[in-house]
Amino acid sequence: MKHTTTAILLAAGESRRMGQCKQLLPLGERTALARNLEALLAAGVGTVVVVVGPNGAAVAAAARRYPVQVVVNPETDSDMAASLRVGFAALPATAAHVVVALCDHPLVAATTVATLLAIQRQLPGAIVVPICAGRRGHPVILPRDLLAKIVHYPTLRDVLGAHVAAVHLVEVSDEAVVLDMDTPEDYARLLQRCPGHSHI
């Protein structure tokens, strides 16, 4: 069986702290969702599963403009682990490793994702985690069998904590791996990093 490069993009957040749908906020010429999807696809990810929330029809419609699969986490106010379980259930059988990406980290460069994937290919049993200026970030790449354990743990952090020996930290210069977008203040900071012209 030929293994495929697969990602789960978590885009089910209700954006309560933001006050509006953060997945569809513009950053330059593209939305946060579009930037995430284009970075994953440009990095060579073959299959992307986008998890949206029960009120995420607009996010789902925007995601379907790309060659991705959209699935719905039906639980309102559920946590990241619940969305990961929904995404995991939709993975193709050929997915040996999974990139777990967060829609609220929208400025991660395609080259950064490609670097992490290259490390994963060298260390197929590792959990690959980017680190910038001493801070761990996203996306994270996990072997499928380890991600499957999200069924038994409350958070992804707990999965990583239970498999510390498998974690491989990769130093990157891309500060976007640690820059999330949860509040209007976060959004303003990220906008300052986004020229109006299109780039990945």
Biotite code that builds the C-alpha atoms (Angstrom):
import biotite.structure as struc

atoms = struc.array([
    struc.Atom([0.000, 0.000, 0.000], chain_id="A", res_id=1, res_name="MET", atom_name="CA", element="C"),
    struc.Atom([1.365, 3.385, -0.989], chain_id="A", res_id=2, res_name="LYS", atom_name="CA", element="C"),
    struc.Atom([1.302, 5.820, 1.898], chain_id="A", res_id=3, res_name="HIS", atom_name="CA", element="C"),
    struc.Atom([-0.015, 9.327, 1.354], chain_id="A", res_id=4, res_name="THR", atom_name="CA", element="C"),
    struc.Atom([0.861, 12.620, 3.004], chain_id="A", res_id=5, res_name="THR", atom_name="CA", element="C"),
    struc.Atom([-2.247, 13.637, 4.910], chain_id="A", res_id=6, res_name="THR", atom_name="CA", element="C"),
    struc.Atom([-3.286, 16.582, 7.076], chain_id="A", res_id=7, res_name="ALA", atom_name="CA", element="C"),
    struc.Atom([-6.123, 17.428, 9.426], chain_id="A", res_id=8, res_name="ILE", atom_name="CA", element="C"),
    struc.Atom([-6.874, 21.156, 9.515], chain_id="A", res_id=9, res_name="LEU", atom_name="CA", element="C"),
    struc.Atom([-8.860, 22.072, 12.602], chain_id="A", res_id=10, res_name="LEU", atom_name="CA", element="C"),
    struc.Atom([-11.274, 24.864, 11.688], chain_id="A", res_id=11, res_name="ALA", atom_name="CA", element="C"),
    struc.Atom([-14.200, 24.186, 14.017], chain_id="A", res_id=12, res_name="ALA", atom_name="CA", element="C"),
    struc.Atom([-13.657, 27.020, 16.495], chain_id="A", res_id=13, res_name="GLY", atom_name="CA", element="C"),
    struc.Atom([-16.619, 29.251, 17.320], chain_id="A", res_id=14, res_name="GLU", atom_name="CA", element="C"),
    struc.Atom([-14.401, 32.399, 17.370], chain_id="A", res_id=15, res_name="SER", atom_name="CA", element="C"),
    struc.Atom([-16.082, 33.790, 20.488], chain_id="A", res_id=16, res_name="ARG", atom_name="CA", element="C"),
    struc.Atom([-13.036, 35.768, 21.623], chain_id="A", res_id=17, res_name="ARG", atom_name="CA", element="C"),
    struc.Atom([-12.604, 37.162, 18.128], chain_id="A", res_id=18, res_name="MET", atom_name="CA", element="C"),
    struc.Atom([-16.234, 38.220, 17.843], chain_id="A", res_id=19, res_name="GLY", atom_name="CA", element="C"),
    struc.Atom([-16.424, 37.154, 14.189], chain_id="A", res_id=20, res_name="GLN", atom_name="CA", element="C"),
    struc.Atom([-15.501, 34.092, 12.144], chain_id="A", res_id=21, res_name="CYS", atom_name="CA", element="C"),
    struc.Atom([-11.707, 34.081, 12.371], chain_id="A", res_id=22, res_name="LYS", atom_name="CA", element="C"),
    struc.Atom([-11.348, 31.338, 9.762], chain_id="A", res_id=23, res_name="GLN", atom_name="CA", element="C"),
    struc.Atom([-12.678, 33.702, 7.094], chain_id="A", res_id=24, res_name="LEU", atom_name="CA", element="C"),
    struc.Atom([-10.922, 36.885, 8.199], chain_id="A", res_id=25, res_name="LEU", atom_name="CA", element="C"),
    struc.Atom([-8.757, 38.386, 5.447], chain_id="A", res_id=26, res_name="PRO", atom_name="CA", element="C"),
    struc.Atom([-4.992, 38.427, 5.835], chain_id="A", res_id=27, res_name="LEU", atom_name="CA", element="C"),
    struc.Atom([-3.741, 40.312, 2.838], chain_id="A", res_id=28, res_name="GLY", atom_name="CA", element="C"),
    struc.Atom([-5.518, 38.985, -0.230], chain_id="A", res_id=29, res_name="GLU", atom_name="CA", element="C"),
    struc.Atom([-6.546, 35.677, 1.317], chain_id="A", res_id=30, res_name="ARG", atom_name="CA", element="C"),
    struc.Atom([-8.425, 34.456, 4.353], chain_id="A", res_id=31, res_name="THR", atom_name="CA", element="C"),
    struc.Atom([-6.899, 32.625, 7.287], chain_id="A", res_id=32, res_name="ALA", atom_name="CA", element="C"),
    struc.Atom([-8.493, 29.410, 6.009], chain_id="A", res_id=33, res_name="LEU", atom_name="CA", element="C"),
    struc.Atom([-7.148, 29.898, 2.486], chain_id="A", res_id=34, res_name="ALA", atom_name="CA", element="C"),
    struc.Atom([-3.633, 30.602, 3.738], chain_id="A", res_id=35, res_name="ARG", atom_name="CA", element="C"),
    struc.Atom([-3.644, 27.399, 5.766], chain_id="A", res_id=36, res_name="ASN", atom_name="CA", element="C"),
    struc.Atom([-4.941, 25.273, 2.907], chain_id="A", res_id=37, res_name="LEU", atom_name="CA", element="C"),
    struc.Atom([-2.615, 26.748, 0.306], chain_id="A", res_id=38, res_name="GLU", atom_name="CA", element="C"),
    struc.Atom([0.420, 26.260, 2.552], chain_id="A", res_id=39, res_name="ALA", atom_name="CA", element="C"),
    struc.Atom([-0.448, 22.600, 3.199], chain_id="A", res_id=40, res_name="LEU", atom_name="CA", element="C"),
    struc.Atom([-1.114, 21.840, -0.461], chain_id="A", res_id=41, res_name="LEU", atom_name="CA", element="C"),
    struc.Atom([1.982, 23.711, -1.660], chain_id="A", res_id=42, res_name="ALA", atom_name="CA", element="C"),
    struc.Atom([4.094, 21.756, 0.834], chain_id="A", res_id=43, res_name="ALA", atom_name="CA", element="C"),
    struc.Atom([3.061, 18.514, -0.841], chain_id="A", res_id=44, res_name="GLY", atom_name="CA", element="C"),
    struc.Atom([0.244, 17.307, 1.396], chain_id="A", res_id=45, res_name="VAL", atom_name="CA", element="C"),
    struc.Atom([-1.874, 15.065, -0.814], chain_id="A", res_id=46, res_name="GLY", atom_name="CA", element="C"),
    struc.Atom([-5.007, 14.724, 1.303], chain_id="A", res_id=47, res_name="THR", atom_name="CA", element="C"),
    struc.Atom([-6.380, 17.454, 3.569], chain_id="A", res_id=48, res_name="VAL", atom_name="CA", element="C"),
    struc.Atom([-9.302, 16.810, 5.909], chain_id="A", res_id=49, res_name="VAL", atom_name="CA", element="C"),
    struc.Atom([-10.868, 20.061, 7.138], chain_id="A", res_id=50, res_name="VAL", atom_name="CA", element="C"),
    struc.Atom([-12.897, 19.806, 10.343], chain_id="A", res_id=51, res_name="VAL", atom_name="CA", element="C"),
    struc.Atom([-15.577, 22.480, 10.736], chain_id="A", res_id=52, res_name="VAL", atom_name="CA", element="C"),
    struc.Atom([-18.079, 23.067, 13.506], chain_id="A", res_id=53, res_name="GLY", atom_name="CA", element="C"),
    struc.Atom([-21.854, 22.608, 13.465], chain_id="A", res_id=54, res_name="PRO", atom_name="CA", element="C"),
    struc.Atom([-22.284, 26.292, 12.585], chain_id="A", res_id=55, res_name="ASN", atom_name="CA", element="C"),
    struc.Atom([-19.470, 26.282, 10.053], chain_id="A", res_id=56, res_name="GLY", atom_name="CA", element="C"),
    struc.Atom([-21.391, 26.187, 6.760], chain_id="A", res_id=57, res_name="ALA", atom_name="CA", element="C"),
    struc.Atom([-19.593, 29.256, 5.411], chain_id="A", res_id=58, res_name="ALA", atom_name="CA", element="C"),
    struc.Atom([-16.210, 27.832, 6.402], chain_id="A", res_id=59, res_name="VAL", atom_name="CA", element="C"),
    struc.Atom([-17.094, 24.515, 4.769], chain_id="A", res_id=60, res_name="ALA", atom_name="CA", element="C"),
    struc.Atom([-18.162, 26.251, 1.562], chain_id="A", res_id=61, res_name="ALA", atom_name="CA", element="C"),
    struc.Atom([-14.911, 28.212, 1.442], chain_id="A", res_id=62, res_name="ALA", atom_name="CA", element="C"),
    struc.Atom([-12.849, 25.076, 2.079], chain_id="A", res_id=63, res_name="ALA", atom_name="CA", element="C"),
    struc.Atom([-14.584, 23.196, -0.740], chain_id="A", res_id=64, res_name="ARG", atom_name="CA", element="C"),
    struc.Atom([-13.076, 25.603, -3.252], chain_id="A", res_id=65, res_name="ARG", atom_name="CA", element="C"),
    struc.Atom([-9.918, 23.567, -2.711], chain_id="A", res_id=66, res_name="TYR", atom_name="CA", element="C"),
    struc.Atom([-9.276, 19.853, -3.347], chain_id="A", res_id=67, res_name="PRO", atom_name="CA", element="C"),
    struc.Atom([-9.989, 18.859, 0.252], chain_id="A", res_id=68, res_name="VAL", atom_name="CA", element="C"),
    struc.Atom([-12.437, 16.769, 2.247], chain_id="A", res_id=69, res_name="GLN", atom_name="CA", element="C"),
    struc.Atom([-14.695, 18.606, 4.708], chain_id="A", res_id=70, res_name="VAL", atom_name="CA", element="C"),
    struc.Atom([-16.139, 16.890, 7.779], chain_id="A", res_id=71, res_name="VAL", atom_name="CA", element="C"),
    struc.Atom([-18.314, 18.316, 10.546], chain_id="A", res_id=72, res_name="VAL", atom_name="CA", element="C"),
    struc.Atom([-17.750, 18.041, 14.273], chain_id="A", res_id=73, res_name="ASN", atom_name="CA", element="C"),
    struc.Atom([-21.395, 18.107, 15.396], chain_id="A", res_id=74, res_name="PRO", atom_name="CA", element="C"),
    struc.Atom([-20.622, 19.040, 18.994], chain_id="A", res_id=75, res_name="GLU", atom_name="CA", element="C"),
    struc.Atom([-21.043, 22.691, 19.934], chain_id="A", res_id=76, res_name="THR", atom_name="CA", element="C"),
    struc.Atom([-18.414, 23.985, 22.382], chain_id="A", res_id=77, res_name="ASP", atom_name="CA", element="C"),
    struc.Atom([-16.334, 20.830, 22.006], chain_id="A", res_id=78, res_name="SER", atom_name="CA", element="C"),
    struc.Atom([-12.576, 20.842, 22.418], chain_id="A", res_id=79, res_name="ASP", atom_name="CA", element="C"),
    struc.Atom([-9.755, 20.307, 19.947], chain_id="A", res_id=80, res_name="MET", atom_name="CA", element="C"),
    struc.Atom([-9.557, 16.619, 20.799], chain_id="A", res_id=81, res_name="ALA", atom_name="CA", element="C"),
    struc.Atom([-13.170, 16.093, 19.720], chain_id="A", res_id=82, res_name="ALA", atom_name="CA", element="C"),
    struc.Atom([-12.437, 17.683, 16.352], chain_id="A", res_id=83, res_name="SER", atom_name="CA", element="C"),
    struc.Atom([-9.293, 15.594, 16.008], chain_id="A", res_id=84, res_name="LEU", atom_name="CA", element="C"),
    struc.Atom([-11.324, 12.438, 16.575], chain_id="A", res_id=85, res_name="ARG", atom_name="CA", element="C"),
    struc.Atom([-13.739, 13.480, 13.833], chain_id="A", res_id=86, res_name="VAL", atom_name="CA", element="C"),
    struc.Atom([-10.850, 14.250, 11.489], chain_id="A", res_id=87, res_name="GLY", atom_name="CA", element="C"),
    struc.Atom([-9.066, 11.025, 12.351], chain_id="A", res_id=88, res_name="PHE", atom_name="CA", element="C"),
    struc.Atom([-12.158, 8.984, 11.496], chain_id="A", res_id=89, res_name="ALA", atom_name="CA", element="C"),
    struc.Atom([-12.108, 10.512, 7.999], chain_id="A", res_id=90, res_name="ALA", atom_name="CA", element="C"),
    struc.Atom([-8.461, 9.735, 7.241], chain_id="A", res_id=91, res_name="LEU", atom_name="CA", element="C"),
    struc.Atom([-7.738, 7.501, 4.259], chain_id="A", res_id=92, res_name="PRO", atom_name="CA", element="C"),
    struc.Atom([-6.355, 4.056, 5.001], chain_id="A", res_id=93, res_name="ALA", atom_name="CA", element="C"),
    struc.Atom([-3.127, 5.075, 3.265], chain_id="A", res_id=94, res_name="THR", atom_name="CA", element="C"),
    struc.Atom([-2.343, 7.807, 5.816], chain_id="A", res_id=95, res_name="ALA", atom_name="CA", element="C"),
    struc.Atom([0.690, 6.631, 7.781], chain_id="A", res_id=96, res_name="ALA", atom_name="CA", element="C"),
    struc.Atom([1.489, 10.067, 9.208], chain_id="A", res_id=97, res_name="HIS", atom_name="CA", element="C"),
    struc.Atom([-0.750, 13.043, 9.822], chain_id="A", res_id=98, res_name="VAL", atom_name="CA", element="C"),
    struc.Atom([-0.031, 16.760, 9.854], chain_id="A", res_id=99, res_name="VAL", atom_name="CA", element="C"),
    struc.Atom([-2.210, 18.368, 12.525], chain_id="A", res_id=100, res_name="VAL", atom_name="CA", element="C"),
    struc.Atom([-2.653, 22.033, 11.592], chain_id="A", res_id=101, res_name="ALA", atom_name="CA", element="C"),
    struc.Atom([-4.650, 24.768, 13.309], chain_id="A", res_id=102, res_name="LEU", atom_name="CA", element="C"),
    struc.Atom([-6.635, 27.340, 11.364], chain_id="A", res_id=103, res_name="CYS", atom_name="CA", element="C"),
    struc.Atom([-5.721, 29.967, 13.957], chain_id="A", res_id=104, res_name="ASP", atom_name="CA", element="C"),
    struc.Atom([-2.039, 29.674, 12.948], chain_id="A", res_id=105, res_name="HIS", atom_name="CA", element="C"),
    struc.Atom([-2.611, 31.066, 9.445], chain_id="A", res_id=106, res_name="PRO", atom_name="CA", element="C"),
    struc.Atom([0.791, 32.460, 8.498], chain_id="A", res_id=107, res_name="LEU", atom_name="CA", element="C"),
    struc.Atom([2.895, 29.294, 8.648], chain_id="A", res_id=108, res_name="VAL", atom_name="CA", element="C"),
    struc.Atom([4.849, 29.119, 5.398], chain_id="A", res_id=109, res_name="ALA", atom_name="CA", element="C"),
    struc.Atom([4.608, 26.218, 2.971], chain_id="A", res_id=110, res_name="ALA", atom_name="CA", element="C"),
    struc.Atom([8.393, 25.897, 3.187], chain_id="A", res_id=111, res_name="THR", atom_name="CA", element="C"),
    struc.Atom([8.117, 25.365, 6.943], chain_id="A", res_id=112, res_name="THR", atom_name="CA", element="C"),
    struc.Atom([5.564, 22.589, 6.487], chain_id="A", res_id=113, res_name="VAL", atom_name="CA", element="C"),
    struc.Atom([7.783, 21.037, 3.805], chain_id="A", res_id=114, res_name="ALA", atom_name="CA", element="C"),
    struc.Atom([10.766, 21.119, 6.183], chain_id="A", res_id=115, res_name="THR", atom_name="CA", element="C"),
    struc.Atom([8.790, 19.328, 8.881], chain_id="A", res_id=116, res_name="LEU", atom_name="CA", element="C"),
    struc.Atom([7.609, 16.722, 6.372], chain_id="A", res_id=117, res_name="LEU", atom_name="CA", element="C"),
    struc.Atom([11.192, 16.125, 5.252], chain_id="A", res_id=118, res_name="ALA", atom_name="CA", element="C"),
    struc.Atom([12.220, 15.489, 8.870], chain_id="A", res_id=119, res_name="ILE", atom_name="CA", element="C"),
    struc.Atom([9.272, 13.156, 9.324], chain_id="A", res_id=120, res_name="GLN", atom_name="CA", element="C"),
    struc.Atom([10.388, 11.110, 6.321], chain_id="A", res_id=121, res_name="ARG", atom_name="CA", element="C"),
    struc.Atom([13.821, 10.740, 7.925], chain_id="A", res_id=122, res_name="GLN", atom_name="CA", element="C"),
    struc.Atom([12.310, 9.818, 11.321], chain_id="A", res_id=123, res_name="LEU", atom_name="CA", element="C"),
    struc.Atom([9.096, 7.937, 10.526], chain_id="A", res_id=124, res_name="PRO", atom_name="CA", element="C"),
    struc.Atom([8.450, 6.942, 14.137], chain_id="A", res_id=125, res_name="GLY", atom_name="CA", element="C"),
    struc.Atom([8.816, 10.447, 15.526], chain_id="A", res_id=126, res_name="ALA", atom_name="CA", element="C"),
    struc.Atom([6.329, 13.103, 16.541], chain_id="A", res_id=127, res_name="ILE", atom_name="CA", element="C"),
    struc.Atom([7.700, 16.151, 14.717], chain_id="A", res_id=128, res_name="VAL", atom_name="CA", element="C"),
    struc.Atom([7.131, 19.454, 16.512], chain_id="A", res_id=129, res_name="VAL", atom_name="CA", element="C"),
    struc.Atom([8.394, 22.862, 15.341], chain_id="A", res_id=130, res_name="PRO", atom_name="CA", element="C"),
    struc.Atom([10.048, 25.145, 17.861], chain_id="A", res_id=131, res_name="ILE", atom_name="CA", element="C"),
    struc.Atom([10.848, 28.828, 17.444], chain_id="A", res_id=132, res_name="CYS", atom_name="CA", element="C"),
    struc.Atom([12.697, 30.949, 20.010], chain_id="A", res_id=133, res_name="ALA", atom_name="CA", element="C"),
    struc.Atom([12.230, 28.229, 22.598], chain_id="A", res_id=134, res_name="GLY", atom_name="CA", element="C"),
    struc.Atom([8.469, 27.903, 22.089], chain_id="A", res_id=135, res_name="ARG", atom_name="CA", element="C"),
    struc.Atom([6.733, 24.857, 20.668], chain_id="A", res_id=136, res_name="ARG", atom_name="CA", element="C"),
    struc.Atom([4.318, 25.500, 17.831], chain_id="A", res_id=137, res_name="GLY", atom_name="CA", element="C"),
    struc.Atom([2.164, 24.055, 15.063], chain_id="A", res_id=138, res_name="HIS", atom_name="CA", element="C"),
    struc.Atom([1.690, 22.171, 12.835], chain_id="A", res_id=139, res_name="PRO", atom_name="CA", element="C"),
    struc.Atom([2.652, 18.897, 14.476], chain_id="A", res_id=140, res_name="VAL", atom_name="CA", element="C"),
    struc.Atom([3.215, 15.664, 12.533], chain_id="A", res_id=141, res_name="ILE", atom_name="CA", element="C"),
    struc.Atom([2.348, 12.369, 14.202], chain_id="A", res_id=142, res_name="LEU", atom_name="CA", element="C"),
    struc.Atom([2.471, 8.723, 13.159], chain_id="A", res_id=143, res_name="PRO", atom_name="CA", element="C"),
    struc.Atom([-1.076, 7.542, 12.595], chain_id="A", res_id=144, res_name="ARG", atom_name="CA", element="C"),
    struc.Atom([-0.906, 4.963, 15.380], chain_id="A", res_id=145, res_name="ASP", atom_name="CA", element="C"),
    struc.Atom([-0.005, 7.632, 17.935], chain_id="A", res_id=146, res_name="LEU", atom_name="CA", element="C"),
    struc.Atom([-2.665, 10.062, 16.746], chain_id="A", res_id=147, res_name="LEU", atom_name="CA", element="C"),
    struc.Atom([-5.171, 7.217, 17.114], chain_id="A", res_id=148, res_name="ALA", atom_name="CA", element="C"),
    struc.Atom([-4.622, 7.465, 20.867], chain_id="A", res_id=149, res_name="LYS", atom_name="CA", element="C"),
    struc.Atom([-6.445, 10.805, 20.890], chain_id="A", res_id=150, res_name="ILE", atom_name="CA", element="C"),
    struc.Atom([-9.487, 8.600, 21.523], chain_id="A", res_id=151, res_name="VAL", atom_name="CA", element="C"),
    struc.Atom([-8.068, 7.881, 24.982], chain_id="A", res_id=152, res_name="HIS", atom_name="CA", element="C"),
    struc.Atom([-6.642, 11.302, 25.884], chain_id="A", res_id=153, res_name="TYR", atom_name="CA", element="C"),
    struc.Atom([-8.391, 14.622, 26.553], chain_id="A", res_id=154, res_name="PRO", atom_name="CA", element="C"),
    struc.Atom([-5.953, 16.727, 24.504], chain_id="A", res_id=155, res_name="THR", atom_name="CA", element="C"),
    struc.Atom([-3.249, 16.420, 21.869], chain_id="A", res_id=156, res_name="LEU", atom_name="CA", element="C"),
    struc.Atom([-0.811, 17.750, 24.459], chain_id="A", res_id=157, res_name="ARG", atom_name="CA", element="C"),
    struc.Atom([-1.596, 14.728, 26.626], chain_id="A", res_id=158, res_name="ASP", atom_name="CA", element="C"),
    struc.Atom([-0.800, 12.412, 23.713], chain_id="A", res_id=159, res_name="VAL", atom_name="CA", element="C"),
    struc.Atom([2.557, 14.126, 23.263], chain_id="A", res_id=160, res_name="LEU", atom_name="CA", element="C"),
    struc.Atom([3.191, 14.062, 27.004], chain_id="A", res_id=161, res_name="GLY", atom_name="CA", element="C"),
    struc.Atom([2.584, 10.319, 27.126], chain_id="A", res_id=162, res_name="ALA", atom_name="CA", element="C"),
    struc.Atom([5.095, 9.750, 24.307], chain_id="A", res_id=163, res_name="HIS", atom_name="CA", element="C"),
    struc.Atom([7.877, 12.174, 25.199], chain_id="A", res_id=164, res_name="VAL", atom_name="CA", element="C"),
    struc.Atom([10.569, 9.870, 23.851], chain_id="A", res_id=165, res_name="ALA", atom_name="CA", element="C"),
    struc.Atom([9.015, 10.049, 20.381], chain_id="A", res_id=166, res_name="ALA", atom_name="CA", element="C"),
    struc.Atom([8.914, 13.866, 20.253], chain_id="A", res_id=167, res_name="VAL", atom_name="CA", element="C"),
    struc.Atom([11.484, 15.394, 17.904], chain_id="A", res_id=168, res_name="HIS", atom_name="CA", element="C"),
    struc.Atom([11.784, 19.176, 18.111], chain_id="A", res_id=169, res_name="LEU", atom_name="CA", element="C"),
    struc.Atom([12.713, 20.982, 14.907], chain_id="A", res_id=170, res_name="VAL", atom_name="CA", element="C"),
    struc.Atom([14.103, 24.504, 15.246], chain_id="A", res_id=171, res_name="GLU", atom_name="CA", element="C"),
    struc.Atom([12.585, 26.785, 12.620], chain_id="A", res_id=172, res_name="VAL", atom_name="CA", element="C"),
    struc.Atom([12.961, 30.484, 11.910], chain_id="A", res_id=173, res_name="SER", atom_name="CA", element="C"),
    struc.Atom([9.291, 30.861, 10.957], chain_id="A", res_id=174, res_name="ASP", atom_name="CA", element="C"),
    struc.Atom([7.778, 32.681, 13.943], chain_id="A", res_id=175, res_name="GLU", atom_name="CA", element="C"),
    struc.Atom([4.312, 31.986, 12.555], chain_id="A", res_id=176, res_name="ALA", atom_name="CA", element="C"),
    struc.Atom([4.421, 28.496, 14.086], chain_id="A", res_id=177, res_name="VAL", atom_name="CA", element="C"),
    struc.Atom([3.848, 30.124, 17.486], chain_id="A", res_id=178, res_name="VAL", atom_name="CA", element="C"),
    struc.Atom([1.574, 32.996, 16.417], chain_id="A", res_id=179, res_name="LEU", atom_name="CA", element="C"),
    struc.Atom([-2.083, 32.205, 16.917], chain_id="A", res_id=180, res_name="ASP", atom_name="CA", element="C"),
    struc.Atom([-5.124, 34.308, 16.122], chain_id="A", res_id=181, res_name="MET", atom_name="CA", element="C"),
    struc.Atom([-7.755, 34.156, 18.837], chain_id="A", res_id=182, res_name="ASP", atom_name="CA", element="C"),
    struc.Atom([-8.516, 37.799, 19.652], chain_id="A", res_id=183, res_name="THR", atom_name="CA", element="C"),
    struc.Atom([-8.883, 41.087, 17.749], chain_id="A", res_id=184, res_name="PRO", atom_name="CA", element="C"),
    struc.Atom([-5.472, 42.071, 19.123], chain_id="A", res_id=185, res_name="GLU", atom_name="CA", element="C"),
    struc.Atom([-3.926, 38.886, 17.708], chain_id="A", res_id=186, res_name="ASP", atom_name="CA", element="C"),
    struc.Atom([-5.547, 39.608, 14.364], chain_id="A", res_id=187, res_name="TYR", atom_name="CA", element="C"),
    struc.Atom([-4.160, 43.144, 14.305], chain_id="A", res_id=188, res_name="ALA", atom_name="CA", element="C"),
    struc.Atom([-0.657, 41.812, 14.978], chain_id="A", res_id=189, res_name="ARG", atom_name="CA", element="C"),
    struc.Atom([-0.900, 39.258, 12.198], chain_id="A", res_id=190, res_name="LEU", atom_name="CA", element="C"),
    struc.Atom([-2.249, 41.842, 9.775], chain_id="A", res_id=191, res_name="LEU", atom_name="CA", element="C"),
    struc.Atom([0.928, 43.846, 10.300], chain_id="A", res_id=192, res_name="GLN", atom_name="CA", element="C"),
    struc.Atom([2.880, 40.838, 9.039], chain_id="A", res_id=193, res_name="ARG", atom_name="CA", element="C"),
    struc.Atom([0.744, 40.503, 5.901], chain_id="A", res_id=194, res_name="CYS", atom_name="CA", element="C"),
    struc.Atom([1.581, 42.627, 2.877], chain_id="A", res_id=195, res_name="PRO", atom_name="CA", element="C"),
    struc.Atom([-1.399, 43.018, 0.572], chain_id="A", res_id=196, res_name="GLY", atom_name="CA", element="C"),
    struc.Atom([0.253, 41.053, -2.198], chain_id="A", res_id=197, res_name="HIS", atom_name="CA", element="C"),
    struc.Atom([-0.252, 37.295, -2.446], chain_id="A", res_id=198, res_name="SER", atom_name="CA", element="C"),
    struc.Atom([2.381, 35.032, -0.979], chain_id="A", res_id=199, res_name="HIS", atom_name="CA", element="C"),
    struc.Atom([2.672, 31.733, 0.879], chain_id="A", res_id=200, res_name="ILE", atom_name="CA", element="C"),
])
